[in-house]
């Protein structure tokens, strides 16, 4: 047993299997990841993992909203060669939100990526 606050994110254990996989890999803030067998995302409530705390960011991943860091923001732009690239921008402490943002419909707003 472990407190939900220790969980950073949960994803499908097998790459490419998506949410259909019944094996999930749980990543923690204070211990190595753990593979949980026969666990579907429908069981998230049975684990006492509040859907207000865990935000679904893709078909195969939930993130603990309390673990999202407001210190970085990801943007996509063209580089010098015209290629679309992702860049992580640091957010100055003075410009970070005082409160954690609320995510409507249990989805992560694409402008607030940790």
ABEGO torsion letter per residue (X at the ends): XBBAAABABBBBABBGAEAABABBBBBBAABBBBBBBGBBAAAAAAAGBBAAABBBABAABBBBAAABBAABBBBBBBBAAGBBBBBBBBBBAAABBABBBBBBGGBBBAABBX
